[in-house]
């Protein structure tokens, strides 16, 4: 028996070429903003100088060293290795631009698999106008490459979950190994992914699949754990100090709540102090609850109907039912896979925010709204995707169009303002990649790590 294709499939084909056109425009817009903001050159902070010095000593001596001659250990080693291969700040700029464009393309492709056809049309524009991505790409930081790695990881995770092929498992594990070697936050993302798959998709992971998932997480996490063991116990004294108390945890939660709210609402940077910390922290909890992926009652009822029909029909009808229910079953499976992927992205985002906010109680970094925006930049695309997925289908179309227009306008105003401010940030000297003059101690370098972006005008 022949069946017509689903409305979503037909809509996907109808919007395919308009989507491709919008994706091209979004990519050009993103590169134009990046080129404008970085035209004077890439900027640097304290940790940038550590990265560049380690890259130089790797080329000259074969060892990653800090400016004071001690072993490089404050950040994972992958980014200095990439800087060493770039040979110049111009090469680093090309690397950052390529990572931005690659992240846009990968997340847009994944969004097209997970979102209804109409909603995916706005995803490339929202990401191209993303202030967090532009901000981190201006500085010699590890975040730009980290953005691309997590985008590649998410795509490989979707493909492995959908096909269960070993080739995709290999790609997923290879990228998973690199995540914590680029940023320590990669360990937090892996923890969130593991928790999301085991909790939300445990009943769909058969014994072999669960074992393969554990193997993937074990291999991927081992690289980061080994580096942390070396950095904390072998290369020098601990970087952590006694707890600052629960007040710091509340303040950090408020910072991340404010940062995520600014991604969705046109809030000024001064808005952080307009409300008490507990209000922004509570807003973070509310936003997390709203973004939790939920299956609509209609979808759940439809899936149950298909299952009941398949069980209740008699054997003589099996052949005809098999063809008649083939499409509904495949549709139900696809919906289930989409929900699992969205829940996994949600759990990875929550894990990163919770663990980083908790880390500020014991570490000197990741505190304040500017560090929060930098550390959370890897979550910008997942949060935008989850927001679009969470919008109720029953809502009036005019309301959704109006809110999206306000969202795009606010994002455009903010990213344009930030691009101008970033263009005025003094760039690193051209010779900074080959010679680093700073010989100051770790404490002063860490305090300088956000000096270039603490101005209220830059946000």
N, C-alpha and C positions, 0 to 999 in steps of 0.2 A: 504494500500500500504506500502510495506517495504522500509525503507530507510537505507542506510549505515550511520555509525557514522561520525561525523565531523573529519577532519584531525587533528584538535587540540586535540580532545578527544583521537583519536588513538595515537597521539604523546605523550599525557600525560601518557597513559598506557605503551607505549614503553619505556619511560624514568622513569617510576615509581621506579623500583628497583635500577637502577643506581643513581637516586636521593636519595633514602634511604641510599645507600652505602656512597654517598658523604656527606650526613647529619651526619652519624655516624662518619666519618673521621673528619668533621668540628667540631663536638662536642668534640671529643677527643683532637683535636688540640687546641681548645679554653681552655679546662680545663688544658691542659699541659702548655700553656702560663700563665694561671692564677696561677697554682701551682708553676711554676718557679718564677714568679714575686713576689709572696706572701710567698715564702718559709721561709724567715727570720721572717715573721709576717706582720700583717697589720700595716700601718702607720697612722699617725694622724696629723691634723692641729688644728687651734683654734676652729673651729666649731665642730670637732670631740670630743674635750674635753667637750664641752657643751653637746653634745649628751650623752656621757658616764656618765657625772655627773648627768644629768637628769635621766638616767636609774637607776643609783645607788640610788638616793634619792627616786625614785618611789618605789624601792624594800624596802627601809628602813623606809620611812615615808608615802608612799602613795601619794606623791606630786612630781610634776616635778619642780625642782628648778635649778637655775643657780649656778655657783660656788660661787657667792657673796651672795647667800641666797635669791635673788629675784626670783619671779616666772619665769619659763622657758617660753619664748615667741618669741625668735628671729627666730625660725624655727617651722614648724608644728609638732604636737606631735606624729605622728604614729611611726616614726623611733625610738625614745627613748623607746616606748612601746615594739617594736620588740627587741631592744638591751637588755631590761630588761628580756625578755624571753630567750635570748641566754645564759646568765649566764657567758660567757667567750669570749675572743677574738677568740679562736678557733671555737666557735659556730658561731660567726659573720662571720668568714672566710667561713665556710660551707654555711651560708646563702647567702653570696655574690656569691660563686661559683654556687649554685643552681639557683640564679636569672639570672646569665649569661647564663647558659645552658637552662633554661626555656625561656628566651627571644629569644635565637637562634632558638629553636624549634617552638615557636609560630609564629615568623616572617617568618620562612621558610614555615610553613604551609600556612600562609596567602599569601605569595608570590606565592605559587603554585596555589592558587585560582585566582590570579590577572594577572600573567605573562604567556606569551607563554612558552611551555615546554622547549625549548632550553635555554631560558634566565634564567629560574629558576635554572638551573644547577649550575650557578656561585654564586647565592645568599648566600648559607650557607658558602662558603669559604670566601667571602668578609666580612661577618659579623664576622666569627671566627677570621679574621685578623684585626678586627676593633680596632684601637688604643684608641678611646674614651671609649669604654666599658672596656678595660683592665685598662686604667688609673684610672677611677673612682672606679673600684673594689679593687684597692690597698689600698684605704684610707677608714677610718670609716666615710663614707659619706652616705647620703640617696639615692644617685643616683642609686645604683645597684637595690634596691627594686623598685625604680621609673621606671627603664627600664622594669622590669617584669610587673608592673601594667599597663603601657601604652601598652605593647604588648598584654596583656590579654584584655584590653579595645578595642583595634583595632580588635581583633578576634571576641569579642562579638558584636561589632558594625557591622561587616560584616555579622555575622550570623543573627542578628536581622533585618538588612536591607534586607537580602535575604529571610528570612522565615516569618518575622513579627510575631514571636511567643512571648508570654508574658514571657516564661521562659528565653529567651535570653535578653529581655528587663530588667528583674530582675537582671541577671548577669551583664549586661551593667551598670545599675544604681548602683549596689553595688560596682563595681570597680570604677565607676565615683565618688562615695562618697569618696573613699580612695585616689584618685589621689591628690586632694588639701590638704589632711591631711598628705601626705607624703612629697610633695614639693609644695610650692606656685605656681610653674610653672604649676601645674595641672589645676589651674583656667584658665591660658592662653590657654592650650590645649583644655579645654572644650569650651572656647569661639571660638576658631578656628573651632572645630568640628561643633558647632551650626551654625556658619556662613556658613561653607561649605555646610552643608546639606540644609539649608534654601535657599541659593542663587543658588547653583548648582542643587539641587534636589527638589526645591520647587514645580515644576509642577508635580512631581511624588509622593509628599506627600499629600495624600488625607486628608480631614478635620480631621479624627480621628488620622491618623498617625502624622499629624503636632501637634495636641494636646498632643499626647503621647511623642513626641520629646521634646516639651516645658516642660512637666512634668519631664522628665528625666533630662534635663538641670537644672531645678529649684531644684530638690532634690539633684543632684550631686554638684551643685555649692554652695548650702546653707551651707554645712559643712565647706568649705573653707572660705566663707564670714564670718561665725560666728567666726571662729578662728582668722581671720584677725581683726575683730571687737574687740575681746578680747585682742589680742596682741597689737593693736595700741591705744586703748582707755581705756582699763580696767587695764591691767597688768602694765603699765608704760607709760612714755612719748614716743612721736612719734620717730620712727627710721629714719625718713626721714628729709631732710634738704632742704633749698632753692635750686632752679635750678642751675646747673653748666653751663647752657647755651647750645646752639645748637652745639657748637664745640664738646662737650662730646658725643652727639648723633651721629655725623658724625664719631667720633673715634670708638664708639661701633659698628656701622654698618660696618666699615672697619674691625674690629676684627672678626666679625661673617662672613663677606665675605671671609676673609683669612682662617678662620678655615674650612669653608665648601669647599673651593678650595683645601685645603690640604687633605681632604678626597678623592678627585678625582685625584689630581695631585701630583707628587713627589716634593713638595716644602720644602725647609729648613725653620726652624723656623725664620731665619734671613730675609726671604722673605717678612715679614710684613713691614719692613722699606725700602725695595727696591723701592716700589711704594708709591705715596702719598695716604692719607686716602681716598680721593674721588674716586680714581681708584678702590680700593677694595670695597668701598661702591657701586660703579656703577657695579662692577662685581657681587655683591650680587643680585642686581636687574636683571641683565642679566640672572644669573643662575635661579632665580625664574621664569622668563619668559620662559626659555627653558624647565623647568620641569613641567610647567602647562600641565596637561593631555589633549590631543587633540584626538578626534575621527578622524580616517582617512576618506578621501573622499569616499573610496571604501565601508567602513562600513556604512557610512551615506546613500550612494546611495542604498546599498543592503537593509537596513532597510526601506527606502522609497518605494522600489519596492515591498517588502512584504506587506506593508500597502496598497499600491495602488491595488495590486492583490486581497487582501482580500475584499476590498470595491467594486471593479468593477464586480466581478463574480456574476452571477445570482443565485437565490435561489436553483434551482435544483442541482447546482454544490456545494452547501454549504458543504454537507457531505464529499465529496471527497476532497474539498479544505481544510477542517478542518484537515484532516489527512496529506494532502500534505504540509500544511503550519505550522503544529505543531512544527516541528523542527526549521524552520527558525524563527518563532516567538519567541520560547524559546531562540534561540541563540541571537536574537536582544535584548530580555529582559536581558539576562546574560551580554551582552556587555554594556548595559546601567547601570547595577548594578556595573560592574567593573569600569566604568568611574566615577560614583558617588563616589565610595570608594576611588579611586585615588585622585579625587578632594578634598575629605574631608581630606585625609592625607596631601595634599598640603596646604590647608587652615590652618590646625592645625600647620604645620611647620612654615608657614609665620606668623601666629598670635604669636607664641612663640618668634620668633626672633624679630619681631617688638616691642612687648610689653616689652621684657627683655631689648632690646637696649634702649627703651624709659625710662625704670625704672632706668637705670644707671645715668640718668640726675638728679634723686632725691635721689638715694640710694648710699651706699658706696661699694656695692658688684657688681658682674657680669661684671666688667670692666677689660679689658686686654685679651690677647689671651688665657691665661691659664684658667681664669674663663670662658671665652667664650666656650672653648672646653668642660669644665665640664658641663656648663649649657645646651649646645647644644647636649650633648651625647645622650639624649633621642630621638633626631631626626636622629641619624645615620642610623638606619635601614630604616625608611621611606624615607630618602633622597636616599639611595642606591636603594631601590625599585622603586622610581620615576625615577631615572636615567635609570634603566634597562627598565622601561615601556616606557620612552620617546625616546628610540633609534629607529630611523626610520626603518620600515620593508624593505624598498626598498634599504637600504644601502648594499653594497657588504659584503658578509659573511666573507671574509678574513679580511676586515677592522675592523669589529666588533670583530673578534677573536684576532686580533693584539692589539686593544685598551684594551680589557679585560685582555690580558696577561700582558701588561704594568701596568695596574691598579693593578692586583694581585701581580706582582713583587714589585711595589712600596709600596703596603700595607704590604707585607711580610717583606721588609727591614725595614720599619718604626716601625712596631710592635715588631720586634725582637730587634731593637735598644732601644725602649722604655722599653721593658721587662727587659733588662739588667740594664737600669738606675733605674727602679723601684725597682729592687732587691737590689740595693745599698742604697735605702732610709732607714734611720734608723727606725726600727719598734717601735711601742708603747711597753712599758714594759708589761709583762704578767699581772701584777696586775692593769693595767690601767682601766680595766673594773670594778674593785671593789673599786678603790680609785683613785681619781683625785687630784693631788697636786696643779694644777694651780689655783690661786686666783686673776689673773690679771683682769683688767677692760675690758669692751666690746670692746673699741676702739683698744687696743693692740691685743686682740684675733682676731678681724677681720683683722687687718693688717697682722697677722701671718697665716691667713687662706690659703694662697697660697705659703708660704715660702718653703714648701717641694717640690714644683714642678716648681718653677720659673727658675730653671736652664735651659739654652738653650739646654743642652744635653738631657733633658727629653722631647723630642718631635720630 
